[in-house]
């Protein structure tokens, strides 16, 4: 549930007059998450939700979508023409001098920068200073609760056990068939995730030899993607439990296909370990 008292307490602590949450067609995913926007609800018009540091929140909604914030406290005003929209925003923030929005000065944090420049200009035109809501987002969107922490730990067991499985698969394939393609290892990991009721937004990265040094390498197939004895192999994977509100576990590990790790690899990773 959206915790209005906690948000207003944070606004007071940060000396902010209020938090203006805004979205258009899902562009501001942070606002939707923070306000617990129903996932099955589609909104094609702009909406605003003003949370003052004290008192009741206020909504500004398009006339044909005046129900999209019904799950939240506060009264509602509607608009149809653009003039009514601008007047409505002015009414929302009137008298406020410092307003938090999903804005990042000079776009220094693009994860937070979800509000377009024109909307920021509109709010500023009413005499308010727009500041980043990054600290608020950190409190109310980026922090896990106890249930999410436990789901993360469960997912970590799956990502960790997948390494034990994959090293054996690679070793057996190299001994018995001379090698195995990256894509086959990727598919094995995906089956492991499915067996353990986990999901991922993108398949893991399996990269042999020089491929392992390519950031966000796209796992491939064919002769150049066949893992053989003497190869350095990088495996990067992430998954989460297939449950609502679950969070990912992401792990990356390197392995060498052979009896003894060559000195050049041992030296590089020893230096990295000391630096870390």
Secondary structure, DSSP 4 states (H G I P E B T S, - for coil): ---HHHHHHHHHHTT-SEEEEEESTT--HHHHHHTT--TT----S-EEEEEESSS--EEEEEGGGTTTTTTS-SEEEEE-SHHHHHHHHHHHHTT-SEEEES--GGGS-TTT--S-HHHHHHHHTTTPEEEE-HHHHHHHTS---HHHHHHHHHHHHHHHHHHHHHHHHHHHHHHHHS-EEHHHHHHHHHHHHHHTTEE-SSPPEEEEGGGGGSTT-----SGGGEE-TT-EEEEEEEEEESSTT---EEEEEEEESSSS--HHHHHHHHHHHHH-
